[in-house]
Amino acid sequence: MPDSGIASLAPVAGLDVTLNDGVLSVTINRPDSLNSLITPVITGMADALERAAVDPAVKVVRLGGAGRGFSSGAGISAEDMSGGGGAPPDEIILEINRLIRGIVALPHPVVAVVQGPAAGVGVSIALACDVVLASDKAFFMLAFTKIGLMPDGGASALVAAAVGRIRAMRMALLPERLPATEALDWGLVSAVYPAESFDAEVDKVLARLAAGPVVAFAKTKDAINAATLTELEPALEREFKGQSVLLRAHDLKEGTTAFQEKRAPVFTDS
């Protein structure tokens, strides 16, 4: 890795960060849980993005997950729900919001590499990126309401900005898998490639962006985000307040228990 600000980042278990030829690769490496997210990993991702913003060696960021999926979202085990280390449940939301802000504010293009499932806040993270590349084996799913939660990570703004209100409501209220090809039709992703050629196609896009005009890219990204993501910051605040209530409700316990037991939940609105 070149001598840069990125090189001084402390290692984080479950997260790989490398910099080569201007491409910063930030990879969630928890494949056994389909790259479920805990607070230390999210904090590490946010730290990497914030460091990349002032590192002249970075030209483009590749954001992905190890193994067969992008991310299954925030983990729902007892340890995960406490932030992966006994942290208050609100802390993971605050760190997710810091990550989302870091992706959007970064002056360099951020490319989401979605080779498989993206669920929950994994969808939010992918859609905060500037280019979303998907394998034809990928799918997207806002699974929050299945366990008694609401979308977070800016999803209420990011999804609606991409696909419109009615489709955003369908994804959030009727949580179903949205295959990559349909996601492309909806405008949720930038491109879909066959699984067998996916890595090669991703590399082509990254190389093209890494060779592009840095200042022009930064001003273009800033202008488009300013015009299309006017509701992102209010959405992050609303989601934090709403999710903070839901994280302490009985319905979440029932929802997560039902998910683990592979049965339909019985919500009591409490």
SULDAKA-V196822 format. One record per pair of residues at least 12 apart in sequence whose C-alpha atoms are under 7 Angstrom apart, sorted by the first residue. I is the first residue (numbers start at 1). GAP is how many residues later the second one is. Records with the same first field share a line. If there is no record, write none. Layout:
I=GAP, GAP
This chain:
1=17, 18, 19
4=51, 53
5=46, 50
6=42, 45, 46
12=29, 32
14=14, 15, 16, 27
15=12, 13, 14, 26
16=12, 13
22=35, 36, 37, 38, 188
23=35, 36, 37, 38, 39, 187
24=34, 36, 37, 38
25=36, 37, 38
26=19, 36, 37, 38
27=36, 37, 38, 39
28=36, 37, 38
29=36, 37
30=36
31=35, 36
34=35, 37, 38
35=30, 35, 36, 37
36=35, 36, 37, 38, 39
37=36, 37, 38
38=36, 37, 42, 45, 46
39=44, 45, 53, 56
42=53, 54, 57
43=52
45=54
46=52, 53, 56
49=53, 54
50=52
53=53, 54
59=49, 151, 155
60=48, 49, 50, 149, 150
61=48, 49, 50
62=48, 49, 50, 51
63=47, 48, 49, 50
64=48, 49, 50
68=47, 48
69=45, 46, 47, 48, 49
70=44, 45, 46, 47, 48
71=46, 47, 48, 51
72=45, 46, 47, 48, 50
73=46, 47, 48, 49
74=47
76=180
90=154
93=147
96=57
97=56, 139
100=25, 28, 53
103=25, 26
104=24, 25
107=111
108=109, 110
109=21
110=19, 20, 21
111=18, 19, 20, 21
112=14, 17, 19, 20, 21
113=19, 20, 21
114=19, 20, 21, 24
115=19, 20, 22, 23
116=19, 21, 22, 23
117=21, 22, 23
118=21, 22, 23
119=21, 22, 23, 24
120=21, 22, 23, 24
121=31, 32
123=17, 19
124=29, 30, 31, 34
127=31
128=30
131=59
132=57, 58, 59
133=56, 57, 58, 59
134=46, 57, 58, 59
135=57, 58, 59, 60, 63
136=44, 45, 56, 57, 58, 59
137=58
138=41, 42
139=38, 39, 40, 41
140=37, 38, 39
141=30, 34, 35, 36, 37
142=29, 30, 33
143=32
145=28
146=109
147=105, 108, 109
148=103, 104, 107
149=94, 97, 103
150=93
152=87
153=83
154=78, 81, 82
156=79
157=74, 75, 78
161=67, 68
162=25, 26
163=23, 24, 25
180=12
249=21
250=20
251=16, 17, 18, 19
254=12, 13
